[in-house]
Amino acid sequence: MPDDQITLPAQAPHMFRGLRLDAYSLDLPDEEGQVGDRASHRAFDHILAEWRQKLARNRDPLGPEPEETPEREALDEALLTGAPDAAGLVQAAIEDYAGTLVDVVRRFLMLPEWQGTQRLLVGGGLRSARFGEVAITRAAALIRAEGIGLRVAPIRHDPDEAGLIGAARLVPMAVLQQHDAVLTADLGGTSFRAGVVLPRLGVSPEMASAGVWRSQSWRHADEKVDRVAAIGRLAGMLNDLAGEAAATGLDLAPVVALGLPGVIDSEGRIERGAENLPGNWQAPDFRLAHALAKLMPLPGGGHPAVLLHNDAVCQGLSEAPFLRDVARWGVLTIGTGLGNARFTNLPLRE
């Protein structure tokens, strides 16, 4: 069946093959703001800074400038091979952060949409650092010790690839079955990543063997760019990757799938939650799918369809093939903010 006869889903769907999205990007407001912000990457940085300030009157083992946040690599080195006082400082921040993360998880489990959650996967930028992995597994141990009945683990895929792989599941299987690969992108609050995903449906029809063939990234937080320039840069990365795929004989699906922060309606408007992207992405008349597609000409003419969903949802979709043993599961993504999504497994049907 030709691609132009396949009906593509509405933007940000809630139903997938064998899976229902119950909720995503839920707010947890309290008197101090959003509860989820207490478990963001910035929250860890704040906890670490507080510990450094406490020790600054003697000697800060991480350096003379406690107001400056160390690079992730420096924190990992301190934790793994550094002097005992430096490792102890990082471990103290990890312990405090893990306790905060547990408190946030408890709050999510109290929400009606999260009732009965059996498994929780944690992804996002913090997951990419060793100290982040330790913090997540420490929170998992605290939850087990409390007998909450929830298993917590890091998302299995590389943090730079989970969102790309999960976004591929936005594309209908009928389209993926006709092509070798699909272009996807993961738009974060500090960087954009684009990739060519191989679904490998012949190995696993549920995409358990899907992987990223090539990828490019751009850290927009280091540059002063507006929305138009940012979309142009994203289109450039995707077009470059499409050229690489074509040069090696890969047949790309005429669909691009994106994950990005925020709540997206069925017509592709970004309603809220995209404040950390460069420029105003929440303007009522802005349609990211249209703006990106017109910058991506297809070799045979025309432009690809562009499908959008929340980035935490996409990271969760990357885990879907491995969670058929539970009924209800959720995802938290720790980055510039705290993303969240909750799913329920449904019977698989052809």
LOMIMAR-244893 format. One line per field, with one value per residue: residue number from 1; residue in one letter; y negated, x negated, z of N, C-alpha, C in turn. Coordinates in steps of 0.001 Angstrom, whole numbers, plus 500000, padded with zeros to 6 digits. Layout:
REM residues N
pos <- (NUM ...)
code <- (A ...)
n_north <- (Y ...)
n_east <- (X ...)
n_up <- (Z ...)
ca_north <- (Y ...)
ca_east <- (X ...)
ca_up <- (Z ...)
c_north <- (Y ...)
c_east <- (X ...)
c_up <- (Z ...)
This chain:
REM residues 350
pos <- (1 2 3 4 5 6 7 8 9 10 11 12 13 14 15 16 17 18 19 20 21 22 23 24 25 26 27 28 29 30 31 32 33 34 35 36 37 38 39 40 41 42 43 44 45 46 47 48 49 50 51 52 53 54 55 56 57 58 59 60 61 62 63 64 65 66 67 68 69 70 71 72 73 74 75 76 77 78 79 80 81 82 83 84 85 86 87 88 89 90 91 92 93 94 95 96 97 98 99 100 101 102 103 104 105 106 107 108 109 110 111 112 113 114 115 116 117 118 119 120 121 122 123 124 125 126 127 128 129 130 131 132 133 134 135 136 137 138 139 140 141 142 143 144 145 146 147 148 149 150 151 152 153 154 155 156 157 158 159 160 161 162 163 164 165 166 167 168 169 170 171 172 173 174 175 176 177 178 179 180 181 182 183 184 185 186 187 188 189 190 191 192 193 194 195 196 197 198 199 200 201 202 203 204 205 206 207 208 209 210 211 212 213 214 215 216 217 218 219 220 221 222 223 224 225 226 227 228 229 230 231 232 233 234 235 236 237 238 239 240 241 242 243 244 245 246 247 248 249 250 251 252 253 254 255 256 257 258 259 260 261 262 263 264 265 266 267 268 269 270 271 272 273 274 275 276 277 278 279 280 281 282 283 284 285 286 287 288 289 290 291 292 293 294 295 296 297 298 299 300 301 302 303 304 305 306 307 308 309 310 311 312 313 314 315 316 317 318 319 320 321 322 323 324 325 326 327 328 329 330 331 332 333 334 335 336 337 338 339 340 341 342 343 344 345 346 347 348 349 350)
code <- (M P D D Q I T L P A Q A P H M F R G L R L D A Y S L D L P D E E G Q V G D R A S H R A F D H I L A E W R Q K L A R N R D P L G P E P E E T P E R E A L D E A L L T G A P D A A G L V Q A A I E D Y A G T L V D V V R R F L M L P E W Q G T Q R L L V G G G L R S A R F G E V A I T R A A A L I R A E G I G L R V A P I R H D P D E A G L I G A A R L V P M A V L Q Q H D A V L T A D L G G T S F R A G V V L P R L G V S P E M A S A G V W R S Q S W R H A D E K V D R V A A I G R L A G M L N D L A G E A A A T G L D L A P V V A L G L P G V I D S E G R I E R G A E N L P G N W Q A P D F R L A H A L A K L M P L P G G G H P A V L L H N D A V C Q G L S E A P F L R D V A R W G V L T I G T G L G N A R F T N L P L R E)
n_north <- (501204 497830 495059 492666 493463 494232 493584 491224 490860 488518 485629 486126 488648 490827 493513 496520 499310 502008 500485 497852 494411 492923 490483 487470 485134 484003 481562 480772 478831 476795 474781 473722 473784 475958 479343 481278 479905 480112 482395 482087 481717 479310 479135 481070 479842 477605 478780 479902 477539 476370 478160 477735 475093 475318 476567 474788 473018 474340 476253 476611 479588 479834 477644 474101 472433 472451 471578 472188 474663 477891 479708 482571 484707 484167 484512 487221 488306 487502 488999 491647 492011 490045 488075 489135 487157 485591 487520 488216 485847 485618 487956 487322 485321 486873 488612 486867 485878 488243 488862 486704 487253 489612 488569 487032 489057 490397 488441 488423 491013 490694 489394 489661 490547 492002 494153 497462 497956 500031 500236 498111 496158 494313 491643 489246 486375 486449 489120 489852 489460 490909 490321 489610 492030 493469 491981 492461 495267 495389 494065 495975 498090 496997 496795 499490 500340 499093 500550 499890 501116 500654 500952 499457 498249 497293 496071 498297 497783 495821 492524 490506 491695 492877 491246 490821 493410 494093 492146 493101 494942 493474 493463 495091 498677 499795 498066 498141 500794 500778 499568 498990 497359 494504 490994 489239 487012 485465 482981 480977 478983 477862 478880 480143 483225 485297 488151 491230 493877 497366 499539 502359 504427 506960 508445 508060 507716 505901 503842 504219 504515 502193 499498 496731 495553 493426 490213 486732 483854 480756 478147 475885 474197 472922 470902 467839 467965 467652 468910 469457 469732 471911 473975 474076 475002 477526 478695 478719 480615 482920 483109 483517 486042 487538 487444 488923 491416 492041 492215 494589 496409 496814 496944 494402 493713 491531 489786 487833 488015 486432 485751 483560 481083 480382 479905 481113 480495 482170 481066 480223 477945 476419 476372 475786 475758 475616 473747 473724 474074 472533 469370 468483 471067 471609 470043 469286 469505 471025 473829 476433 478785 478092 475952 477203 479266 477934 477182 479416 480932 483727 486321 487154 485122 482946 482973 484331 485923 484755 485868 485302 485530 485533 485352 486989 488954 490122 491159 493041 494722 496023 498011 499676 502319 503974 504183 505807 507476 506239 504397 501637 498773 496241 493250 491119 488283 486805 483755 480516 479794 481781 484412 486404 489425 491754 495091 497724 501138 502907 505567 507135 506807 507891)
n_east <- (499151 499319 497562 499007 501587 501939 503306 502203 501656 503347 501709 499726 500898 502949 503277 501637 500061 500978 500951 501812 501685 502018 501690 499743 497058 498029 498994 497753 498532 497546 497228 494732 494232 493728 493879 492439 490177 488403 487004 485527 482691 481523 482268 480657 478183 478506 478699 476148 474627 475383 474235 471543 471212 471560 469210 467325 466174 464074 462519 463418 463790 464261 463294 462396 464555 467565 469985 469998 471125 469835 468634 470306 468579 466527 467771 468439 465864 464904 466593 465970 463123 461934 460514 461198 462683 463829 465324 467057 468487 469921 471387 472946 474615 475930 477350 479142 480527 481667 483485 485239 486185 487600 489674 490991 491804 493626 495649 496523 497615 499876 501635 504698 504389 502080 502493 501946 499548 496928 494315 491521 489689 486725 485408 483774 481488 479946 479633 477588 475174 472785 473096 475743 477011 476394 477826 480457 480664 480241 482529 484345 483703 484470 487210 487910 487231 489187 491364 493164 494017 493306 491290 488283 486165 483366 483966 483352 482026 479348 479197 479071 480238 482684 485012 485022 485375 487830 489489 489755 491771 494038 494688 496854 497055 497595 496366 493675 493078 492708 490323 486779 485812 486264 486477 485874 486231 485129 485998 484602 484359 481843 480416 480625 481246 480866 481683 481199 483257 483306 485865 485933 487865 487999 486444 487569 490941 492083 490343 488245 485612 484834 482689 480319 478924 477351 476525 476916 476069 476901 476115 478138 478335 475956 475870 477276 480186 483140 486520 486965 484353 483525 485236 484442 481817 482335 483693 481576 479816 481422 481795 479145 478679 480568 479433 477069 478206 479476 477241 476097 477928 480191 483665 485655 488495 491195 491695 491238 490475 490930 489904 490641 490469 493417 497038 499000 501460 504043 503820 501275 500449 498432 499197 498364 495431 493092 491187 488408 487337 485674 486854 490315 492353 494926 496820 500116 500606 498572 497214 495275 494861 495568 493807 491293 491497 491644 489056 487763 487304 488437 486749 488204 489969 492272 492944 492002 494315 494764 494641 495578 494821 494811 491653 491040 492978 492070 489578 490576 491962 489849 489285 491435 491571 490362 491825 494030 494726 495998 498933 499401 497425 494880 493028 490358 488549 485510 484289 483745 486186 488723 489969 492919 494827 497531 498520 500697 500714 502168 504004 502125 502768 503082)
n_up <- (500000 499093 500632 500614 500895 503434 506534 508694 512240 514479 515879 518826 519913 522038 521951 521145 519497 521354 523690 525935 526480 529461 530797 530643 531217 533593 536005 539265 541438 544256 547246 546780 544109 541382 542223 540853 539995 542054 541648 539381 537092 537735 540377 541581 541137 542782 545329 545514 545455 547888 549724 549099 549868 552601 553256 552446 554247 555337 553399 550152 548578 545864 544594 544481 543934 544918 543874 541229 539044 538796 535897 534485 534018 535798 538258 538096 538001 540503 542119 541429 541291 542748 545487 548863 550317 548313 546915 548968 549307 546865 547122 549351 548291 546391 548071 549404 547198 546184 548204 547893 545316 545813 547398 545455 543690 545343 545442 542779 542650 544144 542531 540679 538008 538132 539754 540901 539565 538561 537684 537252 535118 534740 533017 530873 530930 533338 533803 532144 533363 535630 538373 538323 537646 539949 541849 540990 541332 544052 544985 544108 545825 548298 547910 547624 550202 551697 551069 549048 546743 544137 541354 540472 537926 535820 532477 529820 527368 525911 527158 525195 523080 523657 523423 520650 519605 520781 519615 517037 517259 517014 514402 512158 512112 509644 507886 508722 508112 505396 504885 505458 507479 509711 510189 513190 516030 519075 521116 523438 526478 526548 524390 520985 519391 516593 514599 512710 512794 512947 512664 512607 512266 511270 512953 515470 515841 517554 517844 519643 519024 517856 516853 516887 513984 512859 514234 515104 517057 518672 520765 521788 523940 524295 522504 521231 519882 517848 517432 514695 513665 515182 514323 511698 512031 513101 510924 509141 510315 510134 507352 506549 507707 506323 503787 504240 504826 502397 500737 501516 500742 502310 502740 503501 505510 504571 506702 509592 512993 516086 519440 522082 524733 526665 526390 523814 521399 519405 516914 516712 518039 520521 523729 526363 528508 527010 527558 527821 525329 522518 521876 521131 521284 521781 520647 519527 516759 515767 514153 514558 513081 510434 509956 510082 508156 505670 505263 504496 501809 499901 498017 495728 495388 497063 500650 503868 506174 509493 512720 516094 519591 523198 524894 527140 526848 524467 525300 527071 525264 524061 525843 525806 524484 526354 528632 528892 530908 532976 534016 534323 533986 534397 533475 534327 533402 533868 533501 532256 533262 534915 533283 532664 532280 531981 531440 530216 529576 526834 525201 522622 519215 515861)
ca_north <- (500000 496623 494251 491610 494034 494592 492501 490978 490488 487125 485311 486491 489618 491525 494948 497120 500763 502683 499530 496614 493342 492451 489075 487028 483741 483554 480585 481054 477542 476581 473380 473280 473949 477305 480376 481961 479156 480522 483556 481783 481647 478092 479408 481726 478819 476769 479570 479982 476214 476179 478926 477086 473873 475732 476958 473757 472342 475091 476424 477291 480577 479761 476445 472877 471632 473273 471118 472732 476075 478683 480506 483940 485587 483916 485146 488669 488619 487369 490112 492955 492132 488859 488167 489511 486051 485202 488562 488117 484691 485985 488963 486642 484692 487961 489119 485879 485835 489479 488709 485789 487971 490516 487747 486675 490278 490598 487508 488924 492207 490268 488870 490679 491087 492854 495216 498822 498059 501147 500073 496733 496010 492953 491279 487846 486050 486863 490553 490080 489363 491976 489886 489658 493432 493844 491329 493164 496578 495163 493823 497265 498857 496401 497154 500911 500465 498636 501494 499197 502009 500076 501197 498289 498556 496373 496496 499156 497224 494656 491341 489738 492453 493368 490430 491043 494724 494041 491333 493924 495662 492612 493756 496327 499872 500016 497261 498678 502086 500575 498807 499468 496455 493318 489859 488795 485996 485273 481573 480734 477610 477341 479358 480911 484395 485900 489442 492203 495063 498612 500269 503785 505189 508355 509084 508002 506923 504861 502876 504446 504461 500917 498801 495511 495806 492219 489116 485453 483075 479327 477560 474528 473373 472177 469877 467007 468182 467587 470128 469701 470251 473234 474934 474214 475865 478882 479188 478996 481896 483997 483237 484152 487461 488148 487626 490058 492658 492309 492585 495985 497269 496980 496382 493669 493431 490107 489271 487460 488063 485596 485606 482242 480816 479661 480538 480887 480898 483074 480342 479904 476746 476669 475590 475304 476598 475526 472482 473829 474112 471179 468615 468754 472237 471796 469080 469993 469736 471739 475278 476930 479794 477401 475155 478090 480031 477139 477056 480750 481478 485134 486481 487269 484014 482884 482827 485411 485661 484605 486270 484743 485945 485109 486077 488067 490019 490816 491998 494185 495639 496840 499115 500437 503750 504718 504038 506551 508287 505457 503776 500172 498329 494824 492740 489781 487879 485764 482884 479132 479952 483190 484909 487571 490080 492991 495973 498996 502117 503467 506760 506941 507315 507669)
ca_east <- (500000 498486 497592 500004 502886 501930 503769 501316 502412 503325 500548 499772 501973 502962 503396 500584 500215 500842 500551 502568 501072 503036 501461 498352 496766 498938 498490 497881 498262 497678 497017 493404 494089 494003 493189 491498 488927 487489 486236 484895 481233 481181 482439 479426 477130 478749 478333 474684 474110 475598 473202 470251 471196 471360 467810 466427 465459 462825 461969 464344 462995 464512 462695 462532 465707 468761 471146 469903 471488 468830 469079 470709 467408 465772 468496 468260 464481 464804 467311 465382 461679 461431 460149 462352 463550 464596 466319 468050 469333 470847 472292 473902 475601 476720 478269 480215 481338 482445 484616 486177 486807 488596 490830 491705 492464 494812 496682 497098 498418 501135 502523 505597 503868 500924 502848 501645 498320 496094 492936 491170 488419 486215 484497 483390 480063 479246 479378 476387 473986 472683 473692 477185 477422 476318 478944 481687 480699 480397 483955 485024 483495 485292 488605 488061 487174 490456 492423 494179 494525 492985 489918 487718 484906 483059 484300 482242 481286 478519 480061 479071 480913 484004 486058 485027 485967 489244 490228 490047 493027 495152 494964 497634 496318 497779 495348 492354 492871 492369 489079 485672 485423 487090 485821 486512 485478 485456 485720 484504 484239 480492 479845 481426 480577 481589 481092 481809 483577 483617 486846 485560 489081 487763 485851 488598 492066 492450 489235 487324 484242 484615 481477 479955 477864 476537 477175 476223 476610 476591 476424 478629 478206 474699 475994 478478 480915 484586 487221 486756 482993 483450 485895 483555 480692 482873 483915 480268 479330 482245 481480 477821 478837 481290 478455 476208 478971 479667 475955 475801 478992 481314 484936 486247 489922 491449 492277 490277 491139 490223 490290 490264 491138 494673 498313 499263 502825 504171 503479 499860 500117 497769 500045 497597 494313 491951 490514 486951 486887 485256 487916 491693 492893 496297 497704 501315 500597 497354 497307 493925 494843 495578 492591 490165 491688 491383 487605 487229 487830 488185 486081 489162 490915 493104 492311 492432 495219 494042 495456 495063 495326 494022 490382 491115 493755 491200 488634 491335 492255 488661 489284 492677 491455 489748 492655 495269 494986 496756 500119 499356 496062 494683 491701 489927 487331 484866 483455 483952 487348 489042 491038 493605 495837 498036 499051 501336 500591 503387 503701 501547 503592 502501)
ca_up <- (500000 499053 501846 500575 501210 504840 507388 509821 513442 514902 516695 520246 520191 523322 521715 520347 519404 522638 524724 526082 527265 530397 531136 530517 531541 534644 536966 540694 542082 545691 547601 546350 542671 540910 542996 539987 539878 543130 541199 538098 537131 538465 541808 542033 541175 543962 546513 545536 545816 549324 550420 548889 550689 553986 553441 551931 555346 555509 552051 549250 547834 544425 544027 545269 543520 545156 543114 539886 538988 538074 534770 534860 534021 537023 539365 537960 538379 541957 542741 541134 541517 543417 546895 549678 550705 547137 546687 550027 549040 545799 547658 550225 547413 545822 549096 549587 545981 546101 549113 547256 544208 546400 547775 544230 543210 546189 545023 541530 542907 544756 541501 540124 536748 538406 540678 540461 538780 539040 537245 536937 534432 534879 531947 530836 530930 534556 533672 531340 534216 536623 539635 538127 537759 541365 542524 540624 541971 545490 545185 543949 547056 549346 547638 547996 551658 552252 550711 548251 545706 542838 540931 539803 537243 534716 531119 529375 526244 526138 527272 523955 522030 524059 522820 519202 519355 521134 518649 515858 517491 516621 512991 512048 511716 508208 507205 509063 507443 503993 504767 506283 508562 509888 510837 514425 516758 520488 521374 524861 526928 526310 523132 520036 518818 515478 514296 511815 513591 512244 513484 512621 512531 510932 514134 516511 515335 518529 517859 520760 518513 517172 517274 516169 512999 512865 514943 515247 518159 518696 522065 521525 525142 524212 521476 521289 518631 517970 517012 513270 513493 515800 513432 510546 512412 513213 509564 508557 510827 509582 505926 506457 508022 505206 502721 504608 504689 500971 500154 501845 500234 503229 502289 504615 505494 504326 507948 510630 514297 517049 520833 522598 526007 526624 526066 522398 521086 518260 515693 516725 518812 521797 524619 527517 528891 526100 527859 527736 523939 522105 521235 521540 520593 522247 519986 519049 515313 515373 513956 514345 512022 509138 509820 509820 506920 504466 505120 504232 500543 499616 496710 494636 495433 498257 501950 504766 507284 510750 513863 517335 520906 524341 524949 528134 526219 523513 526044 527557 524168 523786 526800 525709 524183 527453 529824 528720 532103 533948 533429 534371 534215 534173 533128 534706 532702 534670 532693 532645 534128 535178 532440 533216 531451 532584 530410 530542 528506 526298 524407 521293 518122 514522)
c_north <- (498758 495805 493219 492130 494458 493389 492370 490560 488982 486891 485728 487480 490238 493037 495401 498627 501382 501763 498316 495638 492755 490965 488755 485554 483184 482539 481092 479761 477614 475121 472843 473388 475340 478318 481066 481243 479537 481709 483324 481820 480405 478304 480122 480714 477939 477507 479656 478645 475949 476929 478251 475821 474207 476027 475854 473054 473063 475228 477220 478298 480560 478484 475209 472050 472434 472831 471634 474232 476855 479409 481915 484865 485409 484555 486664 489090 488534 488552 491429 493076 490958 489114 488487 488343 485558 486226 488495 486965 485015 487003 488340 485966 485742 488448 488157 485840 487082 489413 487788 486469 488935 489745 487377 487887 490548 489694 487943 490112 491878 489730 489971 491342 492057 493978 496584 498968 499108 500984 498607 496717 494546 492698 489806 487649 486508 488333 490823 490018 490498 491566 489870 491068 493882 493236 492050 494505 496464 494873 495122 498107 498310 496771 498614 501073 500029 499566 500873 500094 501478 500376 500016 498677 497489 496927 497195 498547 496069 493418 490497 490430 492859 492572 490612 492359 494700 493234 492129 494671 494770 492904 495061 497500 500126 499221 497837 499977 501928 499920 499352 498646 495262 492243 489459 487712 485886 483852 481324 479274 477013 477777 480079 482092 484962 487216 490207 493474 496227 499389 501755 504660 506657 509139 509147 507143 505835 503845 503034 504373 503166 500235 497575 495809 494649 491150 487871 484709 481625 478773 476103 473614 472528 471032 469077 467110 468037 468860 470459 470303 471659 474292 475141 475133 477317 479477 479526 480329 483057 484195 483880 485660 488198 488393 488797 491376 493028 492791 494036 496936 497509 496278 495734 493529 491933 489442 488949 487406 487332 485751 484258 481982 480092 480526 480130 481341 481693 482403 479883 478602 477152 475769 475018 476218 476511 474269 472544 473981 472688 470454 469020 469884 472460 470758 469818 470319 470533 473231 475789 477909 479128 476646 476021 478776 479227 476895 478380 481321 482953 485292 486530 486145 484074 482774 483956 484960 485583 484897 485803 485463 485419 485962 487191 489241 490820 491683 493224 495197 496506 498067 500066 501923 504598 504729 504754 507390 507525 504808 502267 499716 496850 494481 491363 489472 486663 484979 481460 479011 481426 483579 486136 488114 491386 493783 497165 499923 502663 504727 506383 507572 506993 506579)
c_east <- (499124 498628 498699 501421 502988 502354 502825 502137 502410 502060 500811 500890 501844 503064 502291 500848 499956 500582 501474 501777 502161 502906 500003 498263 497749 498243 498706 497599 498348 497343 495670 493197 494513 493186 492129 490167 487921 486611 485602 483369 480788 481305 481210 478296 477277 478357 476820 474084 474280 474547 471840 470133 470989 469890 466827 465641 464148 462143 462959 463549 463228 463972 463033 463775 466990 469977 471129 470192 470426 469442 469433 469509 466595 466450 468359 466856 464307 465449 466564 463917 461098 461012 461384 463264 464393 465689 467427 469001 470369 471859 473339 474998 476512 477761 479441 481134 482216 483667 485674 486908 487869 489850 491660 492442 493721 495952 497327 498017 499755 502123 503440 505048 502710 501239 502490 500397 497391 494620 492702 489787 488002 485180 484153 481898 479315 478850 478067 475108 473985 473320 475217 477722 477421 477482 480251 481770 480784 481863 484746 484893 484359 486759 488855 488106 488482 491608 493518 494748 494320 491534 489427 486387 484630 483585 483095 481414 480396 479421 480130 479870 482334 485125 486161 485705 487462 490062 490592 491368 494246 495586 495750 496787 496443 496782 493962 492063 492432 491008 488027 485477 486375 486267 486598 485650 486014 485023 485746 484326 482863 479915 480891 480584 481467 480910 481854 482012 483904 484615 486535 486761 488918 487146 486863 489748 492528 491323 488312 485874 483946 483360 481215 478763 476877 477276 476295 476848 476132 477032 476835 478482 476930 474752 477280 479183 482409 485208 486945 485371 482870 484093 485063 482382 481146 483096 482591 479699 480098 481962 480109 477924 479582 480343 477520 476934 479145 478373 475587 476912 480143 482549 485628 487754 490135 492151 491131 491032 490297 490805 489807 491001 492459 495867 498692 500679 502851 503850 502025 499492 499455 498434 499289 496396 493086 491132 489006 486428 486567 486344 489288 492281 494360 497258 498897 501296 499380 497628 495909 493868 494780 494270 491386 490303 491316 489890 486946 487827 487481 487578 487046 490167 491775 492273 492797 493554 494378 495001 494781 495639 494377 492759 490384 491919 492877 490171 489339 491618 491053 488607 490455 492489 490978 490609 493994 495626 495724 497935 499981 497948 495923 493236 491531 488651 486749 483912 483581 485168 487544 490216 491678 494629 496243 498778 499782 501194 501957 503032 503115 502434 502910 503273)
c_up <- (500000 500308 501815 500792 502676 505660 508576 511034 513644 515717 518145 520566 521578 523159 520771 520274 520772 523807 524729 526939 528162 530699 530876 530873 532561 535552 538386 541452 543601 545974 547128 544843 542246 541698 542138 539846 540953 542713 539833 538234 537903 539971 542354 542142 542423 545242 546645 545971 547309 550137 550277 549743 552163 554277 553062 553027 555673 554138 551219 548415 546331 543804 544821 544947 543709 544369 541680 539907 538209 536881 535241 534966 535301 538226 539304 538389 539889 542650 542594 541548 542287 544851 547730 550053 549532 546840 547725 549823 547961 546305 548579 549393 546782 546826 549308 548364 545870 547021 548538 546108 544716 546801 546548 543665 544029 545744 543710 541786 543569 543721 540971 538861 536963 539382 540080 539626 539387 538712 536908 536322 534496 533789 532015 530975 532156 534499 532941 532163 535239 537945 539532 538240 539212 542135 542230 541330 543492 545821 545055 545210 548197 549159 547977 549503 552319 551918 549872 547154 544307 542522 540107 539168 536195 533393 530515 528248 526690 526188 526008 522854 522378 523402 521321 518861 519656 520150 517403 516016 517246 515187 512908 511567 510223 507382 507465 508318 505995 503792 505734 507550 508619 510586 512085 515071 518174 520846 522870 525191 526746 524965 522301 519571 517726 515116 513233 512628 512660 513094 513636 512969 512171 512070 515263 516022 516293 518733 519067 520322 517772 517716 516424 515267 512943 513661 514899 516415 518059 520043 521878 522727 525119 523201 521690 519945 518888 517423 515552 513030 514060 514912 512177 510850 512532 511827 508887 509018 510203 508100 505713 506692 506910 504035 502997 504415 503222 500326 500435 501428 501175 502668 503483 504435 505290 505521 508895 511954 515332 518447 521337 523898 525797 526305 524651 522087 519786 516939 515671 517387 520118 522826 525809 527712 528015 526345 527692 526305 523483 521324 521746 520704 520945 521661 519378 517563 514835 515272 513608 513180 510645 508917 509480 508473 505688 504240 504744 502946 500390 498224 495537 494568 496683 499522 502869 505693 508555 511892 515151 518549 521975 524459 525995 527603 525269 524226 526608 526467 523813 524694 526607 525396 525363 528719 529687 529945 533188 533232 533303 534737 533851 533880 533749 533949 533411 533784 533185 533557 534412 534301 533046 532239 532130 531504 531009 529340 528135 525520 523044 520249 516812 513796)
